[in-house]
Amino acid sequence: MVSYRCKHCRLEIGEIPFSSIEETIRELQSADKTGSERFINVTDRGTLEVHCICEQCERSMNAYPDYYTIEKWLQ
Ligand SMILES: [Zn+2]
């Protein structure tokens, strides 16, 4: 399985079946070229974890851009 997880609040956004993994990687690679911050991580269970941002965090990020800039500095 490929699981999508929010990199800010760790919320699991969704899972997609392994069969469409190649398609997903292609999609992510093309998204990377456009400057997306998403990245892929392989967990010890052999699951692919795609880090992205959930709707809720995206909304608060738009509302409080300064807060998320500070959080990036602290990491
Ligand atoms: Zn989130």
N, CA, C, O and the ligand as a Tripos MOL2 file, in Angstrom:
@<TRIPOS>MOLECULE
protein
  301   299    76     0     0
PROTEIN
NO_CHARGES

@<TRIPOS>ATOM
      1 N           0.8350   -1.2080    0.0000 N.3       1 MET1
      2 CA          0.0000    0.0000    0.0000 C.3       1 MET1
      3 C           0.8640    1.2500    0.0000 C.2       1 MET1
      4 O           1.9920    1.2610    0.4940 O.2       1 MET1
      5 N           0.3130    2.2630   -0.5510 N.am      2 VAL2
      6 CA          0.9380    3.5720   -0.4860 C.3       2 VAL2
      7 C           0.0440    4.4380    0.3950 C.2       2 VAL2
      8 O          -1.1400    4.6140    0.1050 O.2       2 VAL2
      9 N           0.6070    4.9700    1.4550 N.am      3 SER3
     10 CA         -0.2230    5.8090    2.3020 C.3       3 SER3
     11 C           0.2080    7.2640    2.1970 C.2       3 SER3
     12 O           1.3950    7.5900    2.1830 O.2       3 SER3
     13 N          -0.7740    8.1030    2.1250 N.am      4 TYR4
     14 CA         -0.5550    9.5410    2.0890 C.3       4 TYR4
     15 C          -0.6770   10.0720    3.4990 C.2       4 TYR4
     16 O          -1.6860    9.8360    4.1640 O.2       4 TYR4
     17 N           0.3290   10.7840    3.9640 N.am      5 ARG5
     18 CA          0.3000   11.2870    5.3160 C.3       5 ARG5
     19 C           0.6730   12.7650    5.3170 C.2       5 ARG5
     20 O           1.5760   13.2020    4.6040 O.2       5 ARG5
     21 N          -0.0450   13.5150    6.1350 N.am      6 CYS6
     22 CA          0.2430   14.9430    6.2430 C.3       6 CYS6
     23 C           1.5480   15.1270    7.0070 C.2       6 CYS6
     24 O           1.7210   14.5640    8.0880 O.2       6 CYS6
     25 N           2.4620   15.9080    6.4560 N.am      7 LYS7
     26 CA          3.7640   16.0760    7.0990 C.3       7 LYS7
     27 C           3.6930   17.0280    8.2880 C.2       7 LYS7
     28 O           4.6410   17.1170    9.0690 O.2       7 LYS7
     29 N           2.5950   17.7290    8.4290 N.am      8 HIS8
     30 CA          2.4690   18.6650    9.5470 C.3       8 HIS8
     31 C           1.7800   18.0440   10.7460 C.2       8 HIS8
     32 O           2.3090   18.1180   11.8550 O.2       8 HIS8
     33 N           0.6100   17.4310   10.5620 N.am      9 CYS9
     34 CA         -0.1370   16.8970   11.6950 C.3       9 CYS9
     35 C          -0.1340   15.3700   11.7170 C.2       9 CYS9
     36 O          -0.7530   14.7710   12.5970 O.2       9 CYS9
     37 N           0.5520   14.7270   10.7630 N.am     10 ARG10
     38 CA          0.6800   13.2720   10.6930 C.3      10 ARG10
     39 C          -0.6460   12.5680   10.4190 C.2      10 ARG10
     40 O          -0.7430   11.3530   10.5860 O.2      10 ARG10
     41 N          -1.6380   13.2930   10.0120 N.am     11 LEU11
     42 CA         -2.9240   12.6960    9.6700 C.3      11 LEU11
     43 C          -2.7770   11.8350    8.4280 C.2      11 LEU11
     44 O          -2.1630   12.2440    7.4420 O.2      11 LEU11
     45 N          -3.3530   10.6280    8.4870 N.am     12 GLU12
     46 CA         -3.3340    9.7850    7.3050 C.3      12 GLU12
     47 C          -4.4600   10.2230    6.3890 C.2      12 GLU12
     48 O          -5.6350   10.1490    6.7480 O.2      12 GLU12
     49 N          -4.0940   10.6740    5.2210 N.am     13 ILE13
     50 CA         -5.0770   11.2270    4.2930 C.3      13 ILE13
     51 C          -5.7540   10.1130    3.5070 C.2      13 ILE13
     52 O          -6.9560   10.1690    3.2470 O.2      13 ILE13
     53 N          -4.9890    9.1130    3.1360 N.am     14 GLY14
     54 CA         -5.5940    8.0180    2.3980 C.3      14 GLY14
     55 C          -4.5720    6.9870    1.9750 C.2      14 GLY14
     56 O          -3.3670    7.1930    2.1160 O.2      14 GLY14
     57 N          -5.0620    5.8790    1.4560 N.am     15 GLU15
     58 CA         -4.1970    4.8140    0.9870 C.3      15 GLU15
     59 C          -4.6050    4.4310   -0.4210 C.2      15 GLU15
     60 O          -5.7870    4.4520   -0.7660 O.2      15 GLU15
     61 N          -3.6270    4.0830   -1.2210 N.am     16 ILE16
     62 CA         -3.9430    3.5980   -2.5600 C.3      16 ILE16
     63 C          -3.3130    2.2260   -2.7380 C.2      16 ILE16
     64 O          -2.2630    1.9540   -2.1570 O.2      16 ILE16
     65 N          -3.9310    1.3560   -3.5310 N.am     17 PRO17
     66 CA         -3.3940    0.0110   -3.7160 C.3      17 PRO17
     67 C          -2.0380    0.0360   -4.4100 C.2      17 PRO17
     68 O          -1.7260    0.9430   -5.1820 O.2      17 PRO17
     69 N          -1.2480   -0.9830   -4.1110 N.am     18 PHE18
     70 CA          0.1120   -1.0840   -4.6270 C.3      18 PHE18
     71 C           0.1540   -1.1350   -6.1480 C.2      18 PHE18
     72 O           1.1420   -0.7260   -6.7580 O.2      18 PHE18
     73 N          -0.9180   -1.6380   -6.7660 N.am     19 SER19
     74 CA         -0.9150   -1.8380   -8.2200 C.3      19 SER19
     75 C          -0.7430   -0.5370   -8.9890 C.2      19 SER19
     76 O          -0.2310   -0.5350  -10.1090 O.2      19 SER19
     77 N          -1.1650    0.5550   -8.3950 N.am     20 SER20
     78 CA         -1.0590    1.8230   -9.1170 C.3      20 SER20
     79 C           0.1610    2.6260   -8.6610 C.2      20 SER20
     80 O           0.2430    3.8360   -8.8730 O.2      20 SER20
     81 N           1.1130    1.9160   -8.0260 N.am     21 ILE21
     82 CA          2.2660    2.6130   -7.4470 C.3      21 ILE21
     83 C           3.1430    3.2840   -8.5050 C.2      21 ILE21
     84 O           3.6260    4.3990   -8.3070 O.2      21 ILE21
     85 N           3.3420    2.5990   -9.6180 N.am     22 GLU22
     86 CA          4.1930    3.1830  -10.6610 C.3      22 GLU22
     87 C           3.6020    4.4770  -11.1930 C.2      22 GLU22
     88 O           4.2990    5.4530  -11.4700 O.2      22 GLU22
     89 N           2.2940    4.4340  -11.3200 N.am     23 GLU23
     90 CA          1.5850    5.6130  -11.7970 C.3      23 GLU23
     91 C           1.7380    6.7610  -10.7980 C.2      23 GLU23
     92 O           1.9350    7.9180  -11.1700 O.2      23 GLU23
     93 N           1.6400    6.3940   -9.5120 N.am     24 THR24
     94 CA          1.7620    7.3920   -8.4520 C.3      24 THR24
     95 C           3.1360    8.0270   -8.4520 C.2      24 THR24
     96 O           3.2710    9.2450   -8.3400 O.2      24 THR24
     97 N           4.1680    7.1840   -8.5800 N.am     25 ILE25
     98 CA          5.5360    7.7000   -8.5760 C.3      25 ILE25
     99 C           5.7530    8.6270   -9.7690 C.2      25 ILE25
    100 O           6.3770    9.6820   -9.6520 O.2      25 ILE25
    101 N           5.2280    8.2110  -10.9080 N.am     26 ARG26
    102 CA          5.3370    9.0760  -12.0880 C.3      26 ARG26
    103 C           4.6710   10.4210  -11.8430 C.2      26 ARG26
    104 O           5.1970   11.4780  -12.1930 O.2      26 ARG26
    105 N           3.5070   10.3440  -11.2350 N.am     27 GLU27
    106 CA          2.7470   11.5610  -10.9510 C.3      27 GLU27
    107 C           3.5190   12.4740   -9.9960 C.2      27 GLU27
    108 O           3.5810   13.6900  -10.1820 O.2      27 GLU27
    109 N           4.1070   11.8480   -8.9640 N.am     28 LEU28
    110 CA          4.8670   12.6190   -7.9780 C.3      28 LEU28
    111 C           6.1230   13.2130   -8.5910 C.2      28 LEU28
    112 O           6.5160   14.3350   -8.2680 O.2      28 LEU28
    113 N           6.7460   12.4550   -9.4730 N.am     29 GLN29
    114 CA          7.9560   12.9570  -10.1220 C.3      29 GLN29
    115 C           7.6470   14.1660  -10.9920 C.2      29 GLN29
    116 O           8.4130   15.1280  -11.0390 O.2      29 GLN29
    117 N           6.5150   14.1000  -11.6770 N.am     30 SER30
    118 CA          6.1630   15.2470  -12.5020 C.3      30 SER30
    119 C           5.7350   16.4260  -11.6310 C.2      30 SER30
    120 O           5.9070   17.5850  -12.0090 O.2      30 SER30
    121 N           5.1760   16.1160  -10.4590 N.am     31 ALA31
    122 CA          4.8040   17.1780   -9.5190 C.3      31 ALA31
    123 C           6.0560   17.8320   -8.9490 C.2      31 ALA31
    124 O           6.0840   19.0400   -8.7180 O.2      31 ALA31
    125 N           7.1010   17.0200   -8.7230 N.am     32 ASP32
    126 CA          8.3590   17.5480   -8.1980 C.3      32 ASP32
    127 C           8.9720   18.5790   -9.1380 C.2      32 ASP32
    128 O           9.5580   19.5720   -8.7070 O.2      32 ASP32
    129 N           8.8240   18.3180  -10.4170 N.am     33 LYS33
    130 CA          9.3890   19.2380  -11.3960 C.3      33 LYS33
    131 C           8.7250   20.6020  -11.3240 C.2      33 LYS33
    132 O           9.3180   21.6140  -11.6980 O.2      33 LYS33
    133 N           7.4990   20.6220  -10.8450 N.am     34 THR34
    134 CA          6.8070   21.8980  -10.7460 C.3      34 THR34
    135 C           7.0310   22.5400   -9.3760 C.2      34 THR34
    136 O           6.4080   23.5530   -9.0570 O.2      34 THR34
    137 N           7.9110   21.9580   -8.5710 N.am     35 GLY35
    138 CA          8.2780   22.5790   -7.3060 C.3      35 GLY35
    139 C           7.4600   22.1320   -6.1150 C.2      35 GLY35
    140 O           7.4510   22.8040   -5.0840 O.2      35 GLY35
    141 N           6.7740   21.0120   -6.2380 N.am     36 SER36
    142 CA          6.0050   20.5040   -5.1100 C.3      36 SER36
    143 C           6.9250   20.0420   -3.9960 C.2      36 SER36
    144 O           8.0200   19.5490   -4.2650 O.2      36 SER36
    145 N           6.5010   20.1920   -2.7560 N.am     37 GLU37
    146 CA          7.3190   19.7940   -1.6120 C.3      37 GLU37
    147 C           7.0940   18.3500   -1.2050 C.2      37 GLU37
    148 O           7.7050   17.8730   -0.2490 O.2      37 GLU37
    149 N           6.2280   17.6520   -1.9160 N.am     38 ARG38
    150 CA          5.9270   16.2780   -1.5410 C.3      38 ARG38
    151 C           7.1400   15.3770   -1.7120 C.2      38 ARG38
    152 O           7.9570   15.5980   -2.6060 O.2      38 ARG38
    153 N           7.2620   14.3690   -0.8660 N.am     39 PHE39
    154 CA          8.3240   13.4040   -1.0470 C.3      39 PHE39
    155 C           7.8720   12.0360   -0.5480 C.2      39 PHE39
    156 O           6.8990   11.9120    0.1960 O.2      39 PHE39
    157 N           8.6040   11.0220   -0.9760 N.am     40 ILE40
    158 CA          8.2390    9.6440   -0.6850 C.3      40 ILE40
    159 C           9.2070    9.0600    0.3350 C.2      40 ILE40
    160 O          10.4110    9.3100    0.2790 O.2      40 ILE40
    161 N           8.6730    8.2850    1.2610 N.am     41 ASN41
    162 CA          9.4600    7.6550    2.3040 C.3      41 ASN41
    163 C           9.0300    6.1890    2.3920 C.2      41 ASN41
    164 O           7.8340    5.8980    2.3780 O.2      41 ASN41
    165 N           9.9790    5.2740    2.4820 N.am     42 VAL42
    166 CA          9.6280    3.8640    2.6360 C.3      42 VAL42
    167 C           9.7330    3.4930    4.1120 C.2      42 VAL42
    168 O          10.7910    3.6490    4.7230 O.2      42 VAL42
    169 N           8.6380    3.0030    4.6790 N.am     43 THR43
    170 CA          8.6260    2.6390    6.0920 C.3      43 THR43
    171 C           9.2320    1.2490    6.2840 C.2      43 THR43
    172 O           9.4600    0.5340    5.3080 O.2      43 THR43
    173 N           9.4940    0.8640    7.5280 N.am     44 ASP44
    174 CA         10.0890   -0.4500    7.8030 C.3      44 ASP44
    175 C           9.1270   -1.5960    7.5000 C.2      44 ASP44
    176 O           9.5450   -2.7510    7.4220 O.2      44 ASP44
    177 N           7.8430   -1.2850    7.3300 N.am     45 ARG45
    178 CA          6.8700   -2.3110    6.9480 C.3      45 ARG45
    179 C           6.8420   -2.5160    5.4380 C.2      45 ARG45
    180 O           6.0910   -3.3500    4.9320 O.2      45 ARG45
    181 N           7.6590   -1.7550    4.7230 N.am     46 GLY46
    182 CA          7.6850   -1.8560    3.2770 C.3      46 GLY46
    183 C           6.5670   -1.0780    2.6090 C.2      46 GLY46
    184 O           6.2920   -1.2530    1.4210 O.2      46 GLY46
    185 N           5.9340   -0.2260    3.3800 N.am     47 THR47
    186 CA          4.8730    0.6150    2.8380 C.3      47 THR47
    187 C           5.4780    1.9290    2.3570 C.2      47 THR47
    188 O           6.3600    2.5000    2.9980 O.2      47 THR47
    189 N           4.9980    2.3780    1.2510 N.am     48 LEU48
    190 CA          5.4350    3.6780    0.7740 C.3      48 LEU48
    191 C           4.5890    4.7500    1.4230 C.2      48 LEU48
    192 O           3.3600    4.6800    1.4230 O.2      48 LEU48
    193 N           5.2540    5.7270    1.9680 N.am     49 GLU49
    194 CA          4.5310    6.8080    2.6150 C.3      49 GLU49
    195 C           4.8150    8.0860    1.8370 C.2      49 GLU49
    196 O           5.9670    8.4790    1.6550 O.2      49 GLU49
    197 N           3.7650    8.7100    1.3940 N.am     50 VAL50
    198 CA          3.9150    9.9510    0.6440 C.3      50 VAL50
    199 C           3.5670   11.1040    1.5690 C.2      50 VAL50
    200 O           2.4540   11.1900    2.0870 O.2      50 VAL50
    201 N           4.5230   11.9760    1.7670 N.am     51 HIS51
    202 CA          4.2880   13.1170    2.6420 C.3      51 HIS51
    203 C           3.7210   14.2590    1.8320 C.2      51 HIS51
    204 O           4.3040   14.7080    0.8460 O.2      51 HIS51
    205 N           2.5800   14.7080    2.2730 N.am     52 CYS52
    206 CA          1.9750   15.8480    1.6070 C.3      52 CYS52
    207 C           1.2990   16.6990    2.6720 C.2      52 CYS52
    208 O           1.6760   16.6450    3.8430 O.2      52 CYS52
    209 N           0.3340   17.4580    2.2870 N.am     53 ILE53
    210 CA         -0.3180   18.3380    3.2610 C.3      53 ILE53
    211 C          -1.8280   18.1520    3.1770 C.2      53 ILE53
    212 O          -2.4050   18.1460    2.0900 O.2      53 ILE53
    213 N          -2.4630   17.9980    4.3480 N.am     54 CYS54
    214 CA         -3.8990   17.7810    4.3520 C.3      54 CYS54
    215 C          -4.6380   19.1070    4.1640 C.2      54 CYS54
    216 O          -4.0580   20.1860    4.2840 O.2      54 CYS54
    217 N          -5.9110   18.9950    3.8730 N.am     55 GLU55
    218 CA         -6.7090   20.1880    3.5920 C.3      55 GLU55
    219 C          -6.7070   21.1690    4.7610 C.2      55 GLU55
    220 O          -6.6370   22.3850    4.5840 O.2      55 GLU55
    221 N          -6.7870   20.5920    5.9690 N.am     56 GLN56
    222 CA         -6.8650   21.4300    7.1650 C.3      56 GLN56
    223 C          -5.5860   22.2470    7.3540 C.2      56 GLN56
    224 O          -5.6380   23.4440    7.6340 O.2      56 GLN56
    225 N          -4.4360   21.5800    7.1960 N.am     57 CYS57
    226 CA         -3.1610   22.2780    7.3420 C.3      57 CYS57
    227 C          -2.9580   23.2820    6.2230 C.2      57 CYS57
    228 O          -2.3920   24.3550    6.4290 O.2      57 CYS57
    229 N          -3.4240   22.9230    5.0430 N.am     58 GLU58
    230 CA         -3.2800   23.8350    3.9200 C.3      58 GLU58
    231 C          -4.0520   25.1260    4.1800 C.2      58 GLU58
    232 O          -3.6090   26.2280    3.8530 O.2      58 GLU58
    233 N          -5.2360   24.9390    4.7870 N.am     59 ARG59
    234 CA         -6.0590   26.1090    5.1090 C.3      59 ARG59
    235 C          -5.3820   26.9860    6.1460 C.2      59 ARG59
    236 O          -5.3150   28.2030    5.9790 O.2      59 ARG59
    237 N          -4.8700   26.3690    7.2360 N.am     60 SER60
    238 CA         -4.2310   27.1780    8.2690 C.3      60 SER60
    239 C          -2.9130   27.7580    7.7760 C.2      60 SER60
    240 O          -2.4850   28.8220    8.2220 O.2      60 SER60
    241 N          -2.2710   27.0440    6.8490 N.am     61 MET61
    242 CA         -1.0330   27.5530    6.2670 C.3      61 MET61
    243 C          -1.2970   28.8220    5.4690 C.2      61 MET61
    244 O          -0.5050   29.7640    5.4780 O.2      61 MET61
    245 N          -2.4370   28.8190    4.7790 N.am     62 ASN62
    246 CA         -2.8150   30.0100    4.0240 C.3      62 ASN62
    247 C          -3.2160   31.1470    4.9520 C.2      62 ASN62
    248 O          -2.9990   32.3230    4.6580 O.2      62 ASN62
    249 N          -3.8150   30.7590    6.0980 N.am     63 ALA63
    250 CA         -4.2770   31.7670    7.0400 C.3      63 ALA63
    251 C          -3.1300   32.3250    7.8720 C.2      63 ALA63
    252 O          -3.1000   33.5150    8.1870 O.2      63 ALA63
    253 N          -2.1630   31.4310    8.2330 N.am     64 TYR64
    254 CA         -1.0400   31.8590    9.0720 C.3      64 TYR64
    255 C           0.2960   31.4630    8.4360 C.2      64 TYR64
    256 O           0.9990   30.6020    8.9660 O.2      64 TYR64
    257 N           0.6470   32.0720    7.3230 N.am     65 PRO65
    258 CA          1.9070   31.6760    6.6490 C.3      65 PRO65
    259 C           3.1440   31.8740    7.5150 C.2      65 PRO65
    260 O           4.1170   31.1340    7.3750 O.2      65 PRO65
    261 N           3.1210   32.8640    8.4090 N.am     66 ASP66
    262 CA          4.2830   33.1310    9.2670 C.3      66 ASP66
    263 C           4.5590   31.9720   10.2110 C.2      66 ASP66
    264 O           5.7100   31.6050   10.4440 O.2      66 ASP66
    265 N           3.4880   31.4030   10.7500 N.am     67 TYR67
    266 CA          3.6320   30.2920   11.6880 C.3      67 TYR67
    267 C           4.3590   29.1220   11.0360 C.2      67 TYR67
    268 O           5.2330   28.5140   11.6540 O.2      67 TYR67
    269 N           4.0160   28.8100    9.8270 N.am     68 TYR68
    270 CA          4.6210   27.6640    9.1500 C.3      68 TYR68
    271 C           6.0550   27.9590    8.7150 C.2      68 TYR68
    272 O           6.8670   27.0430    8.5820 O.2      68 TYR68
    273 N           6.3600   29.2030    8.4990 N.am     69 THR69
    274 CA          7.7530   29.5750    8.1950 C.3      69 THR69
    275 C           8.6070   29.3320    9.4190 C.2      69 THR69
    276 O           9.7160   28.8110    9.2990 O.2      69 THR69
    277 N           8.1200   29.6970   10.6010 N.am     70 ILE70
    278 CA          8.8400   29.4870   11.8570 C.3      70 ILE70
    279 C           9.0340   27.9950   12.1110 C.2      70 ILE70
    280 O          10.1190   27.5660   12.5040 O.2      70 ILE70
    281 N           7.9820   27.2040   11.8880 N.am     71 GLU71
    282 CA          8.0590   25.7660   12.1120 C.3      71 GLU71
    283 C           9.1530   25.1440   11.2480 C.2      71 GLU71
    284 O           9.8640   24.2480   11.7020 O.2      71 GLU71
    285 N           9.2910   25.6000   10.0350 N.am     72 LYS72
    286 CA         10.3240   25.0980    9.1320 C.3      72 LYS72
    287 C          11.7120   25.4040    9.6720 C.2      72 LYS72
    288 O          12.6240   24.5850    9.5540 O.2      72 LYS72
    289 N          11.8690   26.5620   10.2530 N.am     73 TRP73
    290 CA         13.1640   26.9640   10.8030 C.3      73 TRP73
    291 C          13.5550   26.0750   11.9770 C.2      73 TRP73
    292 O          14.7320   25.7730   12.1760 O.2      73 TRP73
    293 N          12.5400   25.6530   12.7630 N.am     74 LEU74
    294 CA         12.8180   24.8670   13.9600 C.3      74 LEU74
    295 C          13.1740   23.4150   13.6360 C.2      74 LEU74
    296 O          13.8070   22.7430   14.4500 O.2      74 LEU74
    297 N          12.7850   22.9300   12.4770 N.am     75 GLN75
    298 CA         13.0100   21.5140   12.1550 C.3      75 GLN75
    299 C          14.4750   21.2020   11.8440 C.2      75 GLN75
    300 O          14.8140   20.0540   11.5560 O.2      75 GLN75
    301 ZN         -2.3330   18.1870    8.3800 Zn       76 ZN76
@<TRIPOS>BOND
     1     1     2 1
     2     2     3 1
     3     3     4 2
     4     3     5 am
     5     5     6 1
     6     6     7 1
     7     7     8 2
     8     7     9 am
     9     9    10 1
    10    10    11 1
    11    11    12 2
    12    11    13 am
    13    13    14 1
    14    14    15 1
    15    15    16 2
    16    15    17 am
    17    17    18 1
    18    18    19 1
    19    19    20 2
    20    19    21 am
    21    21    22 1
    22    22    23 1
    23    23    24 2
    24    23    25 am
    25    25    26 1
    26    26    27 1
    27    27    28 2
    28    27    29 am
    29    29    30 1
    30    30    31 1
    31    31    32 2
    32    31    33 am
    33    33    34 1
    34    34    35 1
    35    35    36 2
    36    35    37 am
    37    37    38 1
    38    38    39 1
    39    39    40 2
    40    39    41 am
    41    41    42 1
    42    42    43 1
    43    43    44 2
    44    43    45 am
    45    45    46 1
    46    46    47 1
    47    47    48 2
    48    47    49 am
    49    49    50 1
    50    50    51 1
    51    51    52 2
    52    51    53 am
    53    53    54 1
    54    54    55 1
    55    55    56 2
    56    55    57 am
    57    57    58 1
    58    58    59 1
    59    59    60 2
    60    59    61 am
    61    61    62 1
    62    62    63 1
    63    63    64 2
    64    63    65 am
    65    65    66 1
    66    66    67 1
    67    67    68 2
    68    67    69 am
    69    69    70 1
    70    70    71 1
    71    71    72 2
    72    71    73 am
    73    73    74 1
    74    74    75 1
    75    75    76 2
    76    75    77 am
    77    77    78 1
    78    78    79 1
    79    79    80 2
    80    79    81 am
    81    81    82 1
    82    82    83 1
    83    83    84 2
    84    83    85 am
    85    85    86 1
    86    86    87 1
    87    87    88 2
    88    87    89 am
    89    89    90 1
    90    90    91 1
    91    91    92 2
    92    91    93 am
    93    93    94 1
    94    94    95 1
    95    95    96 2
    96    95    97 am
    97    97    98 1
    98    98    99 1
    99    99   100 2
   100    99   101 am
   101   101   102 1
   102   102   103 1
   103   103   104 2
   104   103   105 am
   105   105   106 1
   106   106   107 1
   107   107   108 2
   108   107   109 am
   109   109   110 1
   110   110   111 1
   111   111   112 2
   112   111   113 am
   113   113   114 1
   114   114   115 1
   115   115   116 2
   116   115   117 am
   117   117   118 1
   118   118   119 1
   119   119   120 2
   120   119   121 am
   121   121   122 1
   122   122   123 1
   123   123   124 2
   124   123   125 am
   125   125   126 1
   126   126   127 1
   127   127   128 2
   128   127   129 am
   129   129   130 1
   130   130   131 1
   131   131   132 2
   132   131   133 am
   133   133   134 1
   134   134   135 1
   135   135   136 2
   136   135   137 am
   137   137   138 1
   138   138   139 1
   139   139   140 2
   140   139   141 am
   141   141   142 1
   142   142   143 1
   143   143   144 2
   144   143   145 am
   145   145   146 1
   146   146   147 1
   147   147   148 2
   148   147   149 am
   149   149   150 1
   150   150   151 1
   151   151   152 2
   152   151   153 am
   153   153   154 1
   154   154   155 1
   155   155   156 2
   156   155   157 am
   157   157   158 1
   158   158   159 1
   159   159   160 2
   160   159   161 am
   161   161   162 1
   162   162   163 1
   163   163   164 2
   164   163   165 am
   165   165   166 1
   166   166   167 1
   167   167   168 2
   168   167   169 am
   169   169   170 1
   170   170   171 1
   171   171   172 2
   172   171   173 am
   173   173   174 1
   174   174   175 1
   175   175   176 2
   176   175   177 am
   177   177   178 1
   178   178   179 1
   179   179   180 2
   180   179   181 am
   181   181   182 1
   182   182   183 1
   183   183   184 2
   184   183   185 am
   185   185   186 1
   186   186   187 1
   187   187   188 2
   188   187   189 am
   189   189   190 1
   190   190   191 1
   191   191   192 2
   192   191   193 am
   193   193   194 1
   194   194   195 1
   195   195   196 2
   196   195   197 am
   197   197   198 1
   198   198   199 1
   199   199   200 2
   200   199   201 am
   201   201   202 1
   202   202   203 1
   203   203   204 2
   204   203   205 am
   205   205   206 1
   206   206   207 1
   207   207   208 2
   208   207   209 am
   209   209   210 1
   210   210   211 1
   211   211   212 2
   212   211   213 am
   213   213   214 1
   214   214   215 1
   215   215   216 2
   216   215   217 am
   217   217   218 1
   218   218   219 1
   219   219   220 2
   220   219   221 am
   221   221   222 1
   222   222   223 1
   223   223   224 2
   224   223   225 am
   225   225   226 1
   226   226   227 1
   227   227   228 2
   228   227   229 am
   229   229   230 1
   230   230   231 1
   231   231   232 2
   232   231   233 am
   233   233   234 1
   234   234   235 1
   235   235   236 2
   236   235   237 am
   237   237   238 1
   238   238   239 1
   239   239   240 2
   240   239   241 am
   241   241   242 1
   242   242   243 1
   243   243   244 2
   244   243   245 am
   245   245   246 1
   246   246   247 1
   247   247   248 2
   248   247   249 am
   249   249   250 1
   250   250   251 1
   251   251   252 2
   252   251   253 am
   253   253   254 1
   254   254   255 1
   255   255   256 2
   256   255   257 am
   257   257   258 1
   258   258   259 1
   259   259   260 2
   260   259   261 am
   261   261   262 1
   262   262   263 1
   263   263   264 2
   264   263   265 am
   265   265   266 1
   266   266   267 1
   267   267   268 2
   268   267   269 am
   269   269   270 1
   270   270   271 1
   271   271   272 2
   272   271   273 am
   273   273   274 1
   274   274   275 1
   275   275   276 2
   276   275   277 am
   277   277   278 1
   278   278   279 1
   279   279   280 2
   280   279   281 am
   281   281   282 1
   282   282   283 1
   283   283   284 2
   284   283   285 am
   285   285   286 1
   286   286   287 1
   287   287   288 2
   288   287   289 am
   289   289   290 1
   290   290   291 1
   291   291   292 2
   292   291   293 am
   293   293   294 1
   294   294   295 1
   295   295   296 2
   296   295   297 am
   297   297   298 1
   298   298   299 1
   299   299   300 2
@<TRIPOS>SUBSTRUCTURE
     1 MET1         2 RESIDUE 1 A MET
     2 VAL2         6 RESIDUE 1 A VAL
     3 SER3        10 RESIDUE 1 A SER
     4 TYR4        14 RESIDUE 1 A TYR
     5 ARG5        18 RESIDUE 1 A ARG
     6 CYS6        22 RESIDUE 1 A CYS
     7 LYS7        26 RESIDUE 1 A LYS
     8 HIS8        30 RESIDUE 1 A HIS
     9 CYS9        34 RESIDUE 1 A CYS
    10 ARG10       38 RESIDUE 1 A ARG
    11 LEU11       42 RESIDUE 1 A LEU
    12 GLU12       46 RESIDUE 1 A GLU
    13 ILE13       50 RESIDUE 1 A ILE
    14 GLY14       54 RESIDUE 1 A GLY
    15 GLU15       58 RESIDUE 1 A GLU
    16 ILE16       62 RESIDUE 1 A ILE
    17 PRO17       66 RESIDUE 1 A PRO
    18 PHE18       70 RESIDUE 1 A PHE
    19 SER19       74 RESIDUE 1 A SER
    20 SER20       78 RESIDUE 1 A SER
    21 ILE21       82 RESIDUE 1 A ILE
    22 GLU22       86 RESIDUE 1 A GLU
    23 GLU23       90 RESIDUE 1 A GLU
    24 THR24       94 RESIDUE 1 A THR
    25 ILE25       98 RESIDUE 1 A ILE
    26 ARG26      102 RESIDUE 1 A ARG
    27 GLU27      106 RESIDUE 1 A GLU
    28 LEU28      110 RESIDUE 1 A LEU
    29 GLN29      114 RESIDUE 1 A GLN
    30 SER30      118 RESIDUE 1 A SER
    31 ALA31      122 RESIDUE 1 A ALA
    32 ASP32      126 RESIDUE 1 A ASP
    33 LYS33      130 RESIDUE 1 A LYS
    34 THR34      134 RESIDUE 1 A THR
    35 GLY35      138 RESIDUE 1 A GLY
    36 SER36      142 RESIDUE 1 A SER
    37 GLU37      146 RESIDUE 1 A GLU
    38 ARG38      150 RESIDUE 1 A ARG
    39 PHE39      154 RESIDUE 1 A PHE
    40 ILE40      158 RESIDUE 1 A ILE
    41 ASN41      162 RESIDUE 1 A ASN
    42 VAL42      166 RESIDUE 1 A VAL
    43 THR43      170 RESIDUE 1 A THR
    44 ASP44      174 RESIDUE 1 A ASP
    45 ARG45      178 RESIDUE 1 A ARG
    46 GLY46      182 RESIDUE 1 A GLY
    47 THR47      186 RESIDUE 1 A THR
    48 LEU48      190 RESIDUE 1 A LEU
    49 GLU49      194 RESIDUE 1 A GLU
    50 VAL50      198 RESIDUE 1 A VAL
    51 HIS51      202 RESIDUE 1 A HIS
    52 CYS52      206 RESIDUE 1 A CYS
    53 ILE53      210 RESIDUE 1 A ILE
    54 CYS54      214 RESIDUE 1 A CYS
    55 GLU55      218 RESIDUE 1 A GLU
    56 GLN56      222 RESIDUE 1 A GLN
    57 CYS57      226 RESIDUE 1 A CYS
    58 GLU58      230 RESIDUE 1 A GLU
    59 ARG59      234 RESIDUE 1 A ARG
    60 SER60      238 RESIDUE 1 A SER
    61 MET61      242 RESIDUE 1 A MET
    62 ASN62      246 RESIDUE 1 A ASN
    63 ALA63      250 RESIDUE 1 A ALA
    64 TYR64      254 RESIDUE 1 A TYR
    65 PRO65      258 RESIDUE 1 A PRO
    66 ASP66      262 RESIDUE 1 A ASP
    67 TYR67      266 RESIDUE 1 A TYR
    68 TYR68      270 RESIDUE 1 A TYR
    69 THR69      274 RESIDUE 1 A THR
    70 ILE70      278 RESIDUE 1 A ILE
    71 GLU71      282 RESIDUE 1 A GLU
    72 LYS72      286 RESIDUE 1 A LYS
    73 TRP73      290 RESIDUE 1 A TRP
    74 LEU74      294 RESIDUE 1 A LEU
    75 GLN75      298 RESIDUE 1 A GLN
    76 ZN76       301 GROUP 0 **** ****
